[in-house]
Amino acid sequence: MVDSEVFGTDFEEILDEQAPETQAVVRMTVMGFRATEIADKLHLTPGAVRNRLTRFRTVLYEAARHGRIWIPKELHTRKQQLQLEELAA
């Protein structure tokens, strides 16, 4: 069972918009599975798992730019943080 605090309504809606494989990868990651375990269980390569997580992170940042969700500054990846600082300057 996934903690309901992790999957709030806005986050859940964004996740529901993604491909079923991406949904499974994200949910299993939140549940604590490692990328190799997820790859084995879903019959994907570890690279495919990383790609799905990266694409979903990009979707989350886009949603944050459009005001659908808020991402605390502490959770921003360095690349995204630099891009946000450049936009603010």
DSSP file (Angstrom, degrees, kcal/mol; ACC not computed):
  #  RESIDUE AA STRUCTURE BP1 BP2  ACC     N-H-->O    O-->H-N    N-H-->O    O-->H-N    TCO  KAPPA ALPHA  PHI   PSI    X-CA   Y-CA   Z-CA
    1    1 A M              0   0    0      0, 0.0     2,-0.4     0, 0.0     3,-0.0   0.000 360.0 360.0 360.0 133.9    0.0    0.0    0.0
    2    2 A V        -     0   0    0      1,-0.1     2,-0.1     2,-0.0    29,-0.1  -0.708 360.0-103.9 -89.8 136.6    1.3    3.4   -1.0
    3    3 A D    >>  -     0   0    0     -2,-0.4     4,-1.4     1,-0.2     3,-0.9  -0.379  23.2-142.2 -60.0 126.5    1.2    6.2    1.7
    4    4 A S  T 34 S+     0   0    0      1,-0.3    -1,-0.2     2,-0.2    -2,-0.0   0.754  98.4  62.9 -66.7 -23.6   -1.7    8.5    0.8
    5    5 A E  T 34 S+     0   0    0      1,-0.2     3,-0.4     3,-0.1    -1,-0.3   0.829 102.3  50.7 -69.6 -30.0    0.4   11.5    1.9
    6    6 A V  T <4 S+     0   0    0     -3,-0.9     2,-1.1     1,-0.3    -2,-0.2   0.922 110.8  49.2 -71.6 -43.8    2.9   10.8   -0.9
    7    7 A F  S  < S+     0   0    0     -4,-1.4    -1,-0.3     4,-0.1    -5,-0.0  -0.655  78.8 174.9-100.2  78.3    0.2   10.6   -3.5
    8    8 A G     >  -     0   0    0     -2,-1.1     4,-3.0    -3,-0.4     5,-0.2  -0.209  47.8 -92.8 -72.6 173.0   -1.9   13.7   -3.0
    9    9 A T  H  > S+     0   0    0      1,-0.2     4,-2.5     2,-0.2     5,-0.2   0.909 123.7  44.3 -61.0 -46.9   -4.6   14.5   -5.4
   10   10 A D  H  > S+     0   0    0      2,-0.2     4,-2.2     1,-0.2    -1,-0.2   0.928 116.9  46.5 -64.6 -44.0   -2.6   16.8   -7.8
   11   11 A F  H  > S+     0   0    0      1,-0.2     4,-2.6     2,-0.2    -2,-0.2   0.923 112.6  50.8 -62.4 -44.1    0.3   14.4   -7.8
   12   12 A E  H  X S+     0   0    0     -4,-3.0     4,-2.6     1,-0.2    -2,-0.2   0.896 108.9  51.2 -61.5 -41.8   -2.0   11.4   -8.4
   13   13 A E  H  X S+     0   0    0     -4,-2.5     4,-1.0    -5,-0.2    -1,-0.2   0.915 111.2  47.6 -62.7 -42.9   -3.8   13.2  -11.3
   14   14 A I  H >< S+     0   0    0     -4,-2.2     3,-0.6     1,-0.2     4,-0.3   0.915 113.0  48.5 -64.5 -42.7   -0.4   13.9  -13.0
   15   15 A L  H >< S+     0   0    0     -4,-2.6     3,-1.7     1,-0.2    -2,-0.2   0.899 106.4  57.0 -64.2 -40.0    0.7   10.3  -12.5
   16   16 A D  H 3< S+     0   0    0     -4,-2.6    -1,-0.2     1,-0.3    -2,-0.2   0.743  99.1  61.3 -63.6 -22.8   -2.6    9.0  -13.9
   17   17 A E  T << S+     0   0    0     -4,-1.0    -1,-0.3    -3,-0.6    -2,-0.2   0.604  93.2  87.1 -77.5 -11.4   -2.0   11.0  -17.1
   18   18 A Q  S <  S-     0   0    0     -3,-1.7     5,-0.0    -4,-0.3    -3,-0.0  -0.370  93.8 -81.2 -88.8 166.2    1.2    9.0  -17.7
   19   19 A A     >  -     0   0    0      1,-0.1     4,-2.4    -2,-0.1     3,-0.3  -0.278  43.7-112.0 -60.8 149.9    1.6    5.6  -19.4
   20   20 A P  H  > S+     0   0    0      0, 0.0     4,-2.3     0, 0.0     5,-0.2   0.858 118.0  53.8 -54.9 -37.7    0.8    2.6  -17.3
   21   21 A E  H  > S+     0   0    0      2,-0.2     4,-2.4     1,-0.2     5,-0.2   0.904 108.8  48.7 -65.3 -39.7    4.5    1.5  -17.3
   22   22 A T  H  > S+     0   0    0     -3,-0.3     4,-2.7     2,-0.2     5,-0.2   0.911 109.7  52.5 -65.2 -42.2    5.5    4.9  -16.0
   23   23 A Q  H  X S+     0   0    0     -4,-2.4     4,-2.6     1,-0.2     5,-0.2   0.928 110.8  47.4 -58.1 -45.2    2.8    4.7  -13.3
   24   24 A A  H  X S+     0   0    0     -4,-2.3     4,-2.5     2,-0.2     5,-0.2   0.920 112.0  49.3 -63.8 -44.0    4.1    1.3  -12.2
   25   25 A V  H  X S+     0   0    0     -4,-2.4     4,-2.1     2,-0.2    -2,-0.2   0.931 113.8  45.7 -61.8 -46.2    7.7    2.5  -12.1
   26   26 A V  H  X S+     0   0    0     -4,-2.7     4,-2.4     2,-0.2    -2,-0.2   0.932 114.1  47.8 -64.6 -46.0    6.9    5.6  -10.1
   27   27 A R  H  X S+     0   0    0     -4,-2.6     4,-1.8    -5,-0.2    -1,-0.2   0.908 112.9  48.1 -63.0 -41.8    4.7    3.7   -7.6
   28   28 A M  H  <>S+     0   0    0     -4,-2.5     5,-2.4    -5,-0.2     4,-0.4   0.867 110.0  53.1 -68.2 -34.6    7.2    1.0   -7.1
   29   29 A T  H ><5S+     0   0    0     -4,-2.1     3,-1.4    -5,-0.2    -2,-0.2   0.934 109.2  48.4 -63.5 -45.7   10.0    3.6   -6.6
   30   30 A V  H 3<5S+     0   0    0     -4,-2.4    -1,-0.2     1,-0.3    -2,-0.2   0.846 106.3  58.4 -62.6 -33.4    7.9    5.3   -3.9
   31   31 A M  T 3<5S-     0   0    0     -4,-1.8    -1,-0.3    -5,-0.2    -2,-0.2   0.586 125.7-102.3 -74.5  -9.0    7.3    1.9   -2.3
   32   32 A G  T < 5 +     0   0    0     -3,-1.4    -3,-0.2    -4,-0.4     2,-0.2   0.510  69.5 146.8 105.1   5.0   11.1    1.5   -1.9
   33   33 A F      < -     0   0    0     -5,-2.4    -1,-0.3     1,-0.1     2,-0.1  -0.497  46.3-123.1 -73.4 143.9   12.0   -0.9   -4.7
   34   34 A R     >  -     0   0    0     -2,-0.2     4,-2.5     1,-0.1     3,-0.2  -0.461  26.3-107.0 -80.5 160.2   15.4   -0.3   -6.4
   35   35 A A  H  > S+     0   0    0      1,-0.2     4,-2.7     2,-0.2     5,-0.2   0.869 120.3  51.9 -57.2 -39.9   15.6    0.3  -10.1
   36   36 A T  H  > S+     0   0    0      2,-0.2     4,-2.2     1,-0.2    -1,-0.2   0.890 110.0  48.7 -67.2 -37.1   17.0   -3.2  -10.8
   37   37 A E  H  > S+     0   0    0     -3,-0.2     4,-2.6     2,-0.2    -2,-0.2   0.913 112.4  48.6 -66.0 -42.2   14.1   -4.8   -8.8
   38   38 A I  H  X S+     0   0    0     -4,-2.5     4,-2.5     1,-0.2     6,-0.2   0.929 110.6  51.4 -62.8 -44.8   11.6   -2.7  -10.8
   39   39 A A  H  X>S+     0   0    0     -4,-2.7     5,-2.4    -5,-0.2     4,-0.7   0.916 111.9  47.0 -59.1 -44.3   13.2   -3.6  -14.0
   40   40 A D  H ><5S+     0   0    0     -4,-2.2     3,-0.5     3,-0.2    -1,-0.2   0.930 114.3  45.8 -63.5 -46.0   13.1   -7.3  -13.2
   41   41 A K  H 3<5S+     0   0    0     -4,-2.6    -1,-0.2     1,-0.2    -2,-0.2   0.841 121.0  37.8 -68.7 -33.0    9.5   -7.3  -12.1
   42   42 A L  H 3<5S-     0   0    0     -4,-2.5    -1,-0.2    -5,-0.2    -2,-0.2   0.383 108.2-119.4 -99.8   3.3    8.3   -5.2  -15.0
   43   43 A H  T <<5S+     0   0    0     -4,-0.7     2,-0.3    -3,-0.5    -3,-0.2   0.915  70.9 128.8  57.8  45.9   10.5   -6.9  -17.6
   44   44 A L      < -     0   0    0     -5,-2.4    -1,-0.2    -6,-0.2    -2,-0.1  -0.758  63.7-103.9-118.1 167.8   12.3   -3.6  -18.5
   45   45 A T     >  -     0   0    0     -2,-0.3     4,-1.8     1,-0.1     3,-0.3  -0.625  31.6-115.8 -84.9 154.7   15.9   -2.7  -18.6
   46   46 A P  H  > S+     0   0    0      0, 0.0     4,-2.3     0, 0.0     5,-0.2   0.863 119.0  57.0 -57.1 -33.7   17.3   -0.6  -15.7
   47   47 A G  H  > S+     0   0    0      1,-0.2     4,-2.5     2,-0.2     5,-0.1   0.882 103.7  51.5 -63.8 -38.3   17.9    2.1  -18.3
   48   48 A A  H  > S+     0   0    0     -3,-0.3     4,-2.2     2,-0.2    -1,-0.2   0.872 108.8  51.6 -65.9 -37.1   14.2    2.1  -19.3
   49   49 A V  H  X S+     0   0    0     -4,-1.8     4,-2.2     2,-0.2    -2,-0.2   0.943 111.0  47.4 -63.6 -47.7   13.3    2.5  -15.6
   50   50 A R  H  X S+     0   0    0     -4,-2.3     4,-2.6     1,-0.2    -2,-0.2   0.906 111.0  52.2 -60.8 -41.7   15.7    5.5  -15.2
   51   51 A N  H  X S+     0   0    0     -4,-2.5     4,-2.7     1,-0.2    -1,-0.2   0.908 108.8  49.4 -62.1 -42.1   14.2    7.0  -18.4
   52   52 A R  H  X S+     0   0    0     -4,-2.2     4,-2.1     2,-0.2    -1,-0.2   0.899 112.5  47.7 -64.8 -39.8   10.7    6.7  -17.1
   53   53 A L  H  X S+     0   0    0     -4,-2.2     4,-2.3     2,-0.2    -2,-0.2   0.902 112.5  49.4 -66.7 -40.2   11.6    8.3  -13.8
   54   54 A T  H  X S+     0   0    0     -4,-2.6     4,-2.1     2,-0.2    -2,-0.2   0.923 111.5  48.4 -65.1 -44.3   13.5   11.1  -15.6
   55   55 A R  H  X S+     0   0    0     -4,-2.7     4,-2.1     1,-0.2    -1,-0.2   0.897 111.8  49.7 -63.0 -39.6   10.5   11.8  -17.9
   56   56 A F  H  X S+     0   0    0     -4,-2.1     4,-2.4     2,-0.2    -1,-0.2   0.901 108.1  52.9 -68.0 -38.6    8.1   11.8  -15.0
   57   57 A R  H  X S+     0   0    0     -4,-2.3     4,-2.3     1,-0.2    -1,-0.2   0.907 108.7  51.2 -60.2 -40.6   10.4   14.3  -13.1
   58   58 A T  H  X S+     0   0    0     -4,-2.1     4,-2.1     1,-0.2    -2,-0.2   0.908 108.9  50.6 -62.3 -42.2   10.3   16.5  -16.2
   59   59 A V  H  X S+     0   0    0     -4,-2.1     4,-2.4     1,-0.2    -2,-0.2   0.891 109.1  52.1 -62.3 -39.5    6.5   16.3  -16.2
   60   60 A L  H  X S+     0   0    0     -4,-2.4     4,-2.2     2,-0.2    -2,-0.2   0.917 109.2  48.6 -64.2 -43.1    6.4   17.3  -12.5
   61   61 A Y  H  X S+     0   0    0     -4,-2.3     4,-2.2     2,-0.2    -1,-0.2   0.883 110.9  51.1 -64.9 -36.9    8.6   20.3  -13.1
   62   62 A E  H  X S+     0   0    0     -4,-2.1     4,-1.6     2,-0.2    -1,-0.2   0.916 109.4  50.4 -64.4 -42.2    6.4   21.4  -16.0
   63   63 A A  H  <>S+     0   0    0     -4,-2.4     5,-2.7     1,-0.2     6,-0.7   0.876 109.5  51.6 -62.5 -37.5    3.3   21.0  -13.7
   64   64 A A  H ><5S+     0   0    0     -4,-2.2     3,-1.3     1,-0.2    -1,-0.2   0.898 106.4  53.5 -66.6 -40.1    5.1   23.1  -11.1
   65   65 A R  H 3<5S+     0   0    0     -4,-2.2    -1,-0.2     1,-0.3    -2,-0.2   0.849 110.6  47.7 -62.2 -32.7    5.8   25.8  -13.7
   66   66 A H  T 3<5S-     0   0    0     -4,-1.6    -1,-0.3    -5,-0.1    -2,-0.2   0.383 119.0-112.4 -90.0   3.9    2.1   25.8  -14.5
   67   67 A G  T < 5S+     0   0    0     -3,-1.3    -3,-0.2     2,-0.3    -2,-0.1   0.608  82.9 121.6  80.1  12.4    1.1   26.0  -10.9
   68   68 A R  S   <S+     0   0    0     -5,-2.7     2,-0.3    -6,-0.2    -4,-0.2   0.854  82.8   8.3 -75.2 -33.9   -0.5   22.6  -10.7
   69   69 A I  S    S-     0   0    0     -6,-0.7     2,-0.5    -9,-0.2    -2,-0.3  -0.911  70.4-129.0-138.8 165.7    1.9   21.5   -7.9
   70   70 A W        -     0   0    0     -2,-0.3    -6,-0.0    -3,-0.1    -5,-0.0  -0.982  15.0-161.0-119.6 129.6    4.5   23.0   -5.7
   71   71 A I        -     0   0    0     -2,-0.5     5,-0.1   -10,-0.1    -2,-0.0  -0.946  24.6-123.0-110.6 117.5    7.9   21.5   -5.4
   72   72 A P    >   -     0   0    0      0, 0.0     3,-2.0     0, 0.0     4,-0.5  -0.262  21.9-118.2 -57.8 144.2    9.9   22.6   -2.3
   73   73 A K  G >  S+     0   0    0      1,-0.3     3,-1.4     2,-0.2     8,-0.0   0.834 112.2  62.7 -52.4 -37.2   13.2   24.2   -3.1
   74   74 A E  G 3  S+     0   0    0      1,-0.3    -1,-0.3     0, 0.0    -3,-0.0   0.714 101.8  51.6 -64.3 -21.1   15.1   21.5   -1.2
   75   75 A L  G <  S+     0   0    0     -3,-2.0    -1,-0.3     2,-0.1    -2,-0.2   0.492  82.1 113.0 -95.8  -4.9   13.7   18.8   -3.6
   76   76 A H    <   -     0   0    0     -3,-1.4     2,-0.1    -4,-0.5    -3,-0.0  -0.440  70.0-122.2 -68.7 139.0   14.8   20.6   -6.8
   77   77 A T     >  -     0   0    0     -2,-0.1     4,-2.7     1,-0.1     5,-0.2  -0.468  27.7-110.6 -72.8 156.6   17.5   18.8   -8.7
   78   78 A R  H  > S+     0   0    0      1,-0.2     4,-2.5     2,-0.2     5,-0.2   0.899 117.0  50.4 -58.3 -44.2   20.6   20.9   -9.3
   79   79 A K  H  > S+     0   0    0      1,-0.2     4,-2.1     2,-0.2    -1,-0.2   0.938 113.6  44.6 -60.5 -47.9   20.0   21.3  -13.0
   80   80 A Q  H  > S+     0   0    0      1,-0.2     4,-2.4     2,-0.2    -1,-0.2   0.882 111.4  54.1 -64.5 -38.0   16.4   22.4  -12.5
   81   81 A Q  H  X S+     0   0    0     -4,-2.7     4,-2.3     1,-0.2    -1,-0.2   0.915 108.3  49.3 -64.0 -42.3   17.4   24.7   -9.7
   82   82 A L  H  X S+     0   0    0     -4,-2.5     4,-2.2     1,-0.2    -1,-0.2   0.904 110.5  50.5 -62.8 -41.2   19.9   26.4  -12.0
   83   83 A Q  H  X S+     0   0    0     -4,-2.1     4,-2.1     2,-0.2    -2,-0.2   0.902 110.5  49.2 -63.9 -40.8   17.3   26.8  -14.7
   84   84 A L  H  X S+     0   0    0     -4,-2.4     4,-1.9     1,-0.2    -2,-0.2   0.895 110.7  50.3 -65.6 -39.3   14.9   28.4  -12.3
   85   85 A E  H  X S+     0   0    0     -4,-2.3     4,-1.3     1,-0.2    -2,-0.2   0.887 109.7  51.0 -65.7 -38.3   17.6   30.8  -11.0
   86   86 A E  H  < S+     0   0    0     -4,-2.2    -2,-0.2     1,-0.2    -1,-0.2   0.890 110.0  49.6 -65.2 -39.2   18.4   31.8  -14.6
   87   87 A L  H  < S+     0   0    0     -4,-2.1    -1,-0.2     1,-0.2    -2,-0.2   0.870 110.3  50.9 -67.1 -35.5   14.7   32.5  -15.3
   88   88 A A  H  <        0   0    0     -4,-1.9    -1,-0.2     1,-0.2    -2,-0.2   0.758 360.0 360.0 -73.5 -24.2   14.4   34.6  -12.2
   89   89 A A     <        0   0    0     -4,-1.3    -1,-0.2    -3,-0.1    -2,-0.2   0.471 360.0 360.0 -75.9 360.0   17.4   36.7  -13.1
